[in-house]
Amino acid sequence: MTRTTLVLLFAGVVATGCSSSDTVWSSSVTKFVLSKSGGFGPSSQPTADCPYAGTEYTLVVANRMLSAWRCTPGAQAPYTLMKDSTSRALSKPEFDGLVPQLEALKVVNVDDCGADKPEVIVTLTTPSGTTEYADSFYSCDHSDPRPTLDTDALDQVAQALGQLSFMN
């Protein structure tokens, strides 16, 4: 009976830890990185500064510092990739407005198999360590051991970070 109880207890802990509603954002997050690259887009010419088209946002929570870079194709052939970067501290209202979107990032277990969307990767750092998450849009790749985040929530966070970084 003791063995059965331990097995059931362990199964309950594992099931609780893998719930489809697990939010990844918490007050213990110290650094948040969202990287976006690939997908279907115009062909472009890589450079030493921009070996591929993409964007990366880094938020250091302690001082609300948001840094970002993006490599985008130029307007004329050969569409050389051009790098743009920015860094600034978010105001308290800006950060507070972003938190609900970060809290919407939840681990999901779906079997989607999309194509042509940029790959989105989130890396969270806490005092316990660093965890990398993939986009559920490509969750049909069962060889990828990373937990997947809801693709719509990822898109909302990426859009918000883009506006805070490059639209102000």
KENUNU-622602 format. One record per residue: residue number from 0; chain; x, y, z of N, C-alpha, C in turn. Coordinates in nm, 4 decimals. Each point is the difference from the previous one (the first is absolute). Example, Ala and Ser with C-alpha at 12.3 -4.5 7.8 and 13.67 -1.06 7.14 Angstrom:
% KENUNU-622602
- 0 A 1.3190 -0.5690 0.7800 -0.0890 0.1190 0.0000 0.0900 0.1200 0.0000
- 1 A -0.0350 0.1050 -0.0720 0.0820 0.1190 0.0060 -0.0770 0.1090 0.0730
% end
This chain:
% KENUNU-622602
- 0 A 0.0821 -0.1197 0.0000 -0.0821 0.1197 0.0000 0.0862 0.1257 0.0000
- 1 A 0.1107 0.0003 0.0696 0.0881 0.1157 0.0032 0.0539 0.0306 -0.1381
- 2 A 0.0406 -0.1030 -0.0728 0.0521 0.0211 -0.1352 -0.1060 0.0606 -0.0907
- 3 A -0.1224 -0.0500 0.0063 -0.1091 0.0530 -0.0804 -0.0255 0.1460 0.0346
- 4 A 0.0015 0.0332 0.1269 -0.0221 0.1376 0.0431 0.1087 0.0914 -0.0538
- 5 A 0.1262 -0.0433 0.0070 0.1100 0.0805 -0.0515 -0.0106 0.0200 -0.1510
- 6 A -0.0359 -0.1055 -0.0712 -0.0142 0.0106 -0.1456 -0.1104 0.0980 -0.0348
- 7 A -0.1132 -0.0096 0.0680 -0.1105 0.0922 -0.0268 0.0360 0.1431 0.0379
- 8 A 0.0702 0.0164 0.1110 0.0438 0.1325 0.0404 0.0948 0.0597 -0.1032
- 9 A 0.0972 -0.0782 -0.0451 0.0942 0.0457 -0.1018 -0.0729 0.0356 -0.1292
- 10 A -0.0931 -0.0830 -0.0421 -0.0755 0.0262 -0.1228 -0.0785 0.1295 0.0128
- 11 A -0.0552 0.0270 0.1192 -0.0741 0.1239 0.0206 0.0895 0.1218 -0.0085
- 12 A 0.1208 -0.0092 0.0549 0.0955 0.1109 -0.0068 0.0427 0.0243 -0.1430
- 13 A 0.0308 -0.1042 -0.0742 0.0412 0.0146 -0.1391 -0.1134 0.0580 -0.0824
- 14 A -0.1214 -0.0496 0.0187 -0.1136 0.0508 -0.0767 -0.0248 0.1469 0.0321
- 15 A 0.0131 0.0382 0.1267 -0.0193 0.1394 0.0379 0.1064 0.0877 -0.0638
- 16 A 0.1230 -0.0455 -0.0051 0.1092 0.0773 -0.0581 -0.0088 0.0142 -0.1495
- 17 A -0.0814 -0.0791 -0.0657 -0.0084 0.0023 -0.1461 -0.1363 0.0439 -0.0476
- 18 A -0.0719 0.0700 0.0810 -0.1328 0.0458 -0.0360 0.0046 0.0867 -0.1248
- 19 A -0.1080 -0.0082 -0.0788 -0.0044 0.0791 -0.1230 -0.0263 0.1476 0.0303
- 20 A -0.0172 0.0355 0.1267 -0.0224 0.1405 0.0324 0.1163 0.0582 0.0799
- 21 A 0.1161 -0.0612 -0.0077 0.1167 0.0497 0.0731 0.0494 0.1299 -0.0622
- 22 A -0.0080 0.1079 0.0753 0.0567 0.1260 -0.0458 0.1494 -0.0024 0.0300
- 23 A 0.0801 0.0566 -0.0872 0.1446 -0.0030 0.0188 0.0513 0.1264 0.0678
- 24 A -0.0800 0.1040 0.0009 0.0413 0.1256 0.0609 -0.0308 -0.0028 0.1483
- 25 A 0.0932 0.0454 0.0806 -0.0225 0.0122 0.1432 0.0872 0.1134 0.0525
- 26 A -0.0195 0.0333 0.1261 0.0786 0.1078 0.0608 0.1472 -0.0390 0.0159
- 27 A 0.0329 -0.1274 -0.0185 0.1400 -0.0420 0.0134 0.0786 0.0118 -0.1316
- 28 A -0.0659 0.0360 -0.1094 0.0706 0.0164 -0.1274 0.0908 0.1222 0.0096
- 29 A 0.1271 -0.0197 -0.0334 0.0958 0.1106 0.0020 0.0335 0.0500 -0.1397
- 30 A -0.0131 -0.0882 -0.0988 0.0328 0.0370 -0.1382 -0.0908 -0.0774 -0.0947
- 31 A -0.0493 0.0702 -0.1010 -0.0894 -0.0562 -0.1005 0.0579 0.0322 -0.1369
- 32 A 0.0198 -0.1023 -0.0829 0.0513 0.0202 -0.1354 -0.0961 -0.0655 -0.0980
- 33 A -0.0427 0.0738 -0.1012 -0.0823 -0.0532 -0.1080 0.0766 0.0193 -0.1300
- 34 A 0.0256 -0.1107 -0.0699 0.0721 0.0036 -0.1282 -0.0924 -0.0489 -0.1095
- 35 A 0.0045 0.0679 -0.1124 -0.0838 -0.0324 -0.1155 0.0878 -0.0034 -0.1243
- 36 A -0.0068 -0.1101 -0.0775 0.0788 -0.0070 -0.1240 -0.0632 -0.0991 -0.0965
- 37 A 0.0388 0.0141 -0.1244 -0.0481 -0.0936 -0.1023 -0.1380 0.0362 -0.0490
- 38 A -0.0694 -0.1020 -0.0476 -0.1325 0.0201 -0.0566 0.0089 0.0327 -0.1470
- 39 A -0.1161 0.0168 -0.0605 -0.0058 0.0306 -0.1417 0.0034 0.1507 -0.0171
- 40 A 0.1002 0.0482 -0.0683 0.0127 0.1429 -0.0232 0.0820 0.0231 -0.1248
- 41 A 0.0224 0.1246 -0.0343 0.0784 0.0285 -0.1199 0.1442 -0.0482 0.0166
- 42 A 0.0603 -0.0398 -0.1095 0.1402 -0.0399 0.0069 0.0838 0.1230 0.0323
- 43 A 0.1103 -0.0238 0.0680 0.0831 0.1122 0.0413 0.1465 -0.0414 0.0000
- 44 A 0.0853 0.1003 0.0027 0.1448 -0.0196 -0.0029 0.0545 0.0139 0.1422
- 45 A 0.0528 -0.1094 0.0581 0.0563 0.0094 0.1352 0.1249 0.0878 0.0033
- 46 A 0.0297 0.0521 0.1170 0.1212 0.0789 0.0229 0.0678 -0.0534 0.1266
- 47 A 0.1173 0.0519 0.0301 0.0696 -0.0425 0.1220 -0.0812 0.0360 0.1245
- 48 A -0.0641 0.1164 -0.0003 -0.0831 0.0417 0.1135 -0.1341 -0.0728 0.0040
- 49 A -0.0463 -0.0428 -0.1157 -0.1316 -0.0633 -0.0119 0.0098 -0.1275 -0.0839
- 50 A 0.0393 -0.1103 0.0605 0.0106 -0.1240 -0.0766 -0.1364 -0.0587 -0.0385
- 51 A -0.1075 0.0478 0.0648 -0.1358 -0.0459 -0.0326 -0.0988 0.1089 0.0410
- 52 A -0.1182 -0.0038 -0.0612 -0.1058 0.0938 0.0363 -0.0609 -0.0458 0.1316
- 53 A -0.0167 0.0919 0.0915 -0.0578 -0.0360 0.1290 -0.0051 0.1167 0.0944
- 54 A -0.0552 -0.0277 0.1180 -0.0164 0.1000 0.1040 0.0253 -0.0664 0.1345
- 55 A 0.0555 0.0758 0.0933 0.0151 -0.0515 0.1354 -0.0278 0.1114 0.0992
- 56 A -0.0814 -0.0321 0.1000 -0.0326 0.0929 0.1078 0.0529 -0.0588 0.1308
- 57 A 0.0647 0.0823 0.0803 0.0487 -0.0425 0.1310 -0.0517 0.0983 0.1039
- 58 A -0.0706 -0.0534 0.0987 -0.0538 0.0815 0.1085 0.0673 -0.0436 0.1301
- 59 A 0.0734 0.0917 0.0619 0.0590 -0.0237 0.1316 -0.0986 0.0597 0.1006
- 60 A -0.0585 -0.0858 0.0804 -0.1130 0.0400 0.0830 0.0399 0.0983 0.1105
- 61 A 0.1132 -0.0187 0.0646 0.0385 0.0827 0.1155 -0.0049 0.1495 -0.0303
- 62 A 0.0480 0.0387 -0.1179 0.0002 0.1422 -0.0349 -0.0931 0.0314 -0.1175
- 63 A -0.0817 -0.0989 -0.0389 -0.0976 0.0124 -0.1101 0.0674 0.0422 -0.1308
- 64 A 0.1263 -0.0416 -0.0191 0.0764 0.0366 -0.1193 -0.0385 -0.0915 -0.1165
- 65 A -0.0477 0.0612 -0.1059 -0.0368 -0.0728 -0.1205 0.1008 0.0326 -0.1089
- 66 A 0.0681 -0.1030 -0.0490 0.0945 0.0148 -0.1110 -0.0525 -0.0829 -0.1155
- 67 A 0.0230 0.0487 -0.1208 -0.0491 -0.0730 -0.1166 0.0909 0.0254 -0.1194
- 68 A 0.0060 -0.0991 -0.0879 0.0631 0.0171 -0.1300 -0.0845 -0.0727 -0.1025
- 69 A 0.0108 0.0453 -0.1223 -0.0691 -0.0686 -0.1100 0.0842 0.0137 -0.1257
- 70 A -0.0034 -0.1018 -0.0817 0.0640 -0.0002 -0.1305 -0.1098 -0.0163 -0.1042
- 71 A -0.0166 0.1026 -0.0831 -0.1059 0.0004 -0.1007 0.0595 0.0296 -0.1372
- 72 A -0.0642 -0.0525 -0.1057 0.0508 0.0246 -0.1350 -0.0140 0.1458 -0.0408
- 73 A 0.1002 0.0500 -0.0727 -0.0063 0.1346 -0.0561 -0.1101 0.0084 -0.1047
- 74 A -0.0291 0.1216 -0.0442 -0.1112 0.0242 -0.0917 0.0301 -0.0370 -0.1453
- 75 A 0.1295 -0.0095 -0.0365 0.0337 -0.0257 -0.1403 0.0923 -0.1206 -0.0109
- 76 A -0.0077 -0.0645 -0.1167 0.0846 -0.1173 -0.0273 0.1462 0.0402 0.0180
- 77 A 0.0800 -0.0835 0.0616 -0.0215 -0.1419 0.0356 -0.0621 -0.0190 0.1377
- 78 A -0.0717 0.0999 0.0526 -0.0705 -0.0092 0.1269 0.0942 -0.0401 0.1137
- 79 A 0.1070 0.0753 0.0111 0.0998 -0.0236 0.1042 -0.0634 0.0183 0.1375
- 80 A 0.0288 -0.0932 0.0898 -0.0526 0.0100 0.1353 0.0654 0.1161 0.0737
- 81 A -0.0834 0.0770 0.0681 0.0469 0.1171 0.0739 -0.0388 -0.0154 0.1467
- 82 A 0.0933 0.0321 0.0883 -0.0227 -0.0150 0.1432 -0.0424 0.1324 0.0624
- 83 A -0.0976 -0.0104 0.0867 -0.0524 0.1126 0.0754 -0.0067 -0.0465 0.1450
- 84 A 0.0445 0.0812 0.0933 -0.0063 -0.0406 0.1398 -0.0410 0.1176 0.0870
- 85 A -0.0521 -0.0339 0.1170 -0.0475 0.1013 0.0932 0.0071 -0.0565 0.1414
- 86 A 0.0014 0.0892 0.0958 0.0001 -0.0416 0.1404 -0.0540 0.1152 0.0832
- 87 A -0.0894 -0.0324 0.0913 -0.0533 0.1034 0.0883 -0.0683 -0.0637 0.1193
- 88 A -0.0119 0.0761 0.1065 -0.0729 -0.0457 0.1180 -0.1490 0.0263 -0.0219
- 89 A -0.0806 -0.1011 0.0271 -0.1449 0.0182 -0.0074 -0.0467 0.0777 0.1224
- 90 A -0.0979 0.0853 -0.0198 -0.0613 0.0682 0.1141 -0.0802 -0.1039 0.0785
- 91 A -0.0337 0.0333 0.1230 -0.0795 -0.0929 0.0803 -0.1341 -0.0298 -0.0689
- 92 A -0.0721 0.0998 -0.0519 -0.1263 -0.0307 -0.0695 0.0207 -0.0892 -0.1250
- 93 A 0.1095 0.0219 -0.0742 0.0270 -0.0852 -0.1171 0.0251 -0.1443 0.0433
- 94 A 0.0829 -0.0164 0.1035 0.0298 -0.1347 0.0490 -0.1269 -0.0656 0.0548
- 95 A -0.0747 0.0732 0.0812 -0.1235 -0.0533 0.0570 -0.1000 -0.0375 -0.1086
- 96 A -0.0015 0.0734 -0.1112 -0.0877 -0.0330 -0.1123 0.0449 -0.1247 -0.0756
- 97 A 0.1280 -0.0292 0.0048 0.0554 -0.1172 -0.0675 -0.0213 -0.1286 0.0799
- 98 A -0.0023 0.0107 0.1320 -0.0073 -0.1186 0.0865 -0.1193 -0.0905 -0.0313
- 99 A -0.1220 0.0508 -0.0202 -0.1108 -0.0913 -0.0311 0.0244 -0.0825 -0.1280
- 100 A 0.0672 0.0586 -0.0976 0.0316 -0.0753 -0.1216 0.1048 -0.1069 0.0290
- 101 A 0.0974 0.0319 0.0843 0.1001 -0.0991 0.0392 -0.0653 -0.1114 0.0811
- 102 A -0.0957 0.0351 0.0855 -0.0707 -0.1007 0.0791 -0.0864 -0.0910 -0.0872
- 103 A -0.0363 0.0468 -0.1194 -0.0806 -0.0818 -0.0919 0.0833 -0.1084 -0.0690
- 104 A 0.1322 0.0057 0.0140 0.0856 -0.1037 -0.0601 -0.0137 -0.1272 0.0826
- 105 A -0.0667 -0.0974 -0.0578 -0.0271 -0.1252 0.0695 0.0545 -0.1175 -0.0792
- 106 A 0.0476 -0.0991 0.0731 0.0434 -0.1240 -0.0622 -0.1246 -0.0726 -0.0498
- 107 A 0.0034 -0.0398 -0.1260 -0.1113 -0.0741 -0.0585 0.0520 -0.1301 -0.0594
- 108 A -0.0892 -0.0945 -0.0102 0.0338 -0.1293 -0.0581 -0.0953 -0.0238 -0.1165
- 109 A 0.0394 0.0456 -0.1177 -0.0817 -0.0149 -0.1205 0.0841 -0.0725 -0.1046
- 110 A -0.0633 -0.0362 -0.1081 0.0712 -0.0723 -0.1051 -0.0093 0.0772 -0.1309
- 111 A 0.0214 0.1313 0.0076 -0.0035 0.0837 -0.1205 0.1242 -0.0252 -0.0846
- 112 A -0.0158 0.0197 -0.1285 0.1135 -0.0168 -0.0898 -0.0089 0.1057 -0.1084
- 113 A 0.0405 0.1203 0.0340 -0.0085 0.1105 -0.0928 0.1197 0.0073 -0.0916
- 114 A -0.0044 0.0975 -0.0885 0.1100 0.0229 -0.0925 0.0103 0.1491 -0.0286
- 115 A 0.1212 0.0448 -0.0272 0.0275 0.1355 -0.0486 -0.0143 0.1115 0.1023
- 116 A -0.0204 -0.0314 0.1250 -0.0024 0.1041 0.1033 0.1414 0.0095 0.0562
- 117 A 0.0449 0.1196 0.0351 0.1311 0.0083 0.0641 0.0038 -0.0867 0.1261
- 118 A 0.1163 -0.0584 0.0259 0.0179 -0.0771 0.1220 0.0135 0.0972 0.1163
- 119 A -0.0733 -0.0244 0.1058 0.0050 0.0848 0.1188 0.0476 -0.0847 0.1171
- 120 A 0.1010 0.0496 0.0678 0.0555 -0.0683 0.1170 0.0007 0.0990 0.1158
- 121 A -0.0443 -0.0460 0.1153 0.0018 0.0808 0.1215 0.0957 -0.0660 0.0977
- 122 A 0.0864 0.0815 0.0587 0.0912 -0.0469 0.1044 -0.0268 0.0811 0.1256
- 123 A -0.0333 -0.0709 0.1083 -0.0274 0.0644 0.1283 0.1093 -0.0365 0.0986
- 124 A 0.0474 0.1012 0.0722 0.0991 -0.0230 0.1046 -0.0624 0.0342 0.1343
- 125 A 0.0180 -0.0899 0.0945 -0.0428 0.0204 0.1384 0.1185 -0.0369 0.0890
- 126 A -0.0085 0.0251 0.1292 0.1090 -0.0432 0.0885 0.0245 -0.1514 -0.0058
- 127 A -0.1000 -0.0761 -0.0422 0.0134 -0.1460 -0.0098 0.0697 -0.0457 -0.1276
- 128 A 0.0123 0.0883 -0.0992 0.0647 -0.0387 -0.1253 -0.0684 0.0610 -0.1210
- 129 A 0.0342 -0.0546 -0.1159 -0.0515 0.0505 -0.1274 -0.0793 -0.1096 -0.0686
- 130 A -0.1153 0.0389 -0.0567 -0.0845 -0.0942 -0.0735 -0.0310 0.0591 -0.1362
- 131 A 0.0098 -0.0834 -0.1024 -0.0304 0.0425 -0.1365 -0.1311 -0.0651 -0.0446
- 132 A -0.0854 0.0813 -0.0633 -0.1305 -0.0442 -0.0475 -0.0090 0.0210 -0.1505
- 133 A -0.0722 -0.0879 -0.0663 -0.0226 0.0104 -0.1440 -0.1437 0.0456 -0.0254
- 134 A -0.0287 0.0322 -0.1242 -0.1324 0.0433 -0.0440 -0.0856 -0.1232 -0.0295
- 135 A -0.1222 -0.0020 0.0515 -0.0889 -0.1148 -0.0241 -0.0392 -0.0118 -0.1471
- 136 A 0.0243 0.1030 -0.0791 -0.0315 -0.0050 -0.1429 0.0724 -0.1161 -0.0677
- 137 A 0.1184 -0.0323 0.0493 0.0799 -0.1085 -0.0561 0.0095 -0.1192 0.0949
- 138 A -0.1020 -0.0230 0.0810 0.0093 -0.1039 0.1021 -0.0063 -0.1419 -0.0557
- 139 A -0.0199 -0.0159 -0.1297 -0.0024 -0.1353 -0.0564 0.1402 -0.0604 -0.0072
- 140 A 0.1019 0.0797 0.0254 0.1374 -0.0513 0.0031 0.0224 -0.0658 0.1354
- 141 A -0.0355 -0.1272 0.0080 0.0059 -0.0712 0.1276 0.1430 -0.0281 0.0456
- 142 A 0.0988 0.0293 -0.0838 0.1390 -0.0191 0.0416 0.0507 0.1204 0.0788
- 143 A -0.0771 0.1089 0.0028 0.0380 0.1204 0.0739 -0.0473 -0.0148 0.1443
- 144 A 0.0925 -0.0078 0.0953 -0.0400 -0.0244 0.1390 -0.0518 0.1238 0.0743
- 145 A 0.0098 0.1176 -0.0606 -0.0411 0.1220 0.0697 -0.1520 0.0041 0.0185
- 146 A -0.0460 0.0508 0.1132 -0.1435 0.0229 0.0155 -0.0436 0.1074 -0.0995
- 147 A -0.1263 -0.0047 -0.0403 -0.0492 0.0960 -0.0991 -0.0969 0.0986 0.0635
- 148 A 0.0072 0.1236 -0.0498 -0.0877 0.1073 0.0463 -0.1062 0.0280 -0.1050
- 149 A -0.1156 0.0437 0.0467 -0.1105 0.0332 -0.0886 0.0437 0.1017 -0.1048
- 150 A -0.0176 -0.0358 -0.1267 0.0495 0.0824 -0.1106 -0.0664 0.1374 -0.0054
- 151 A -0.1291 0.0097 0.0303 -0.0685 0.1296 -0.0047 0.0522 0.0934 0.1095
- 152 A 0.0227 -0.0545 0.1192 0.0545 0.0808 0.1093 0.1414 0.0468 -0.0333
- 153 A 0.0789 -0.0875 -0.0629 0.1355 0.0394 -0.0431 -0.0057 0.1156 -0.0985
- 154 A -0.0909 -0.0089 -0.0964 -0.0138 0.1077 -0.0986 -0.0374 0.1317 0.0667
- 155 A -0.0879 -0.0050 0.1006 -0.0411 0.1219 0.0708 0.1175 0.0622 0.0753
- 156 A 0.0802 -0.0843 0.0656 0.1157 0.0520 0.0730 0.1020 0.0589 -0.0976
- 157 A 0.0260 -0.0702 -0.1107 0.0956 0.0500 -0.0996 -0.0463 0.1349 -0.0562
- 158 A -0.1284 0.0122 -0.0264 -0.0532 0.1263 -0.0515 0.0161 0.1120 0.1036
- 159 A -0.0316 -0.0287 0.1243 0.0128 0.1006 0.1055 0.1451 0.0428 0.0186
- 160 A 0.0903 -0.0966 0.0006 0.1439 0.0327 0.0143 0.0494 0.0814 -0.1189
- 161 A -0.0484 -0.0328 -0.1199 0.0368 0.0766 -0.1189 -0.0455 0.1445 0.0092
- 162 A -0.1221 0.0202 0.0492 -0.0509 0.1362 0.0145 0.0776 0.0763 0.1064
- 163 A 0.0316 -0.0657 0.1098 0.0751 0.0670 0.1065 0.1428 0.0297 -0.0427
- 164 A 0.0553 -0.0830 -0.0881 0.1397 0.0154 -0.0416 0.0168 0.0965 -0.1149
- 165 A -0.0761 -0.0194 -0.1060 0.0260 0.0709 -0.1253 -0.1045 0.1015 -0.0404
- 166 A -0.1106 0.0106 0.0735 -0.1062 0.0909 -0.0401 -0.0053 0.1263 0.0843
- 167 A 0.0808 0.0077 0.1032 -0.0073 0.1192 0.0871 0.0939 0.1075 -0.0465
% end
